[in-house]
Amino acid sequence: MSTPSVSPSAVPSSATPPVAIIMGSTSDWPTMEHAAMILDELGIAYEATVISAHRTPQRLYDFSTAAAERGFKVVIAGAGGAAHLPGMCASMTRLPVLGVPVESKALSGMDSLLSIAQMPGGVPVGTLAIGKSGAKNAGLLAAAMLATSDDRLAARLDDWRARQTDSIGTDPRG
């Protein structure tokens, strides 16, 4: 199991990658790494870090209030349980925040999903599916957002989608 780190495809250390992947705990990485894998496949640099809304509130404040100024374009935030991280981040940045509910033991991620989806009007968080699928789709949604102003990325995303389509056979017997 890998741990959160900067993408191997990351830009030089002096530049900020376009995507930040944040999560409430290192135990969220097995879910959130699926967003990272999609970004790697598409050649999109990212920074991944642990920021707990409950245990590291100053780290959350510092990150969120400076994220746009630092040069990030999209934040993917994964959290389980009470799942306050995506909403609290969104309340302190103008950047789009994509919330990934991490599956919890107590309620299988339904608590996480509802905590992220039920944001009050005026503080939007794009909420995705629980778990691996949600993380993967967060990576793809971040790529689609960035592709609106990057023709080369748009072409890579189109190619990725075409390969996905081509990988689906028509014979139900395999």
Salt bridges, closest charged atoms under 4 A:
GLU47 OE1 - ARG70 NH2 3.08
ASP171 OD1 - ARG173 NE 3.11
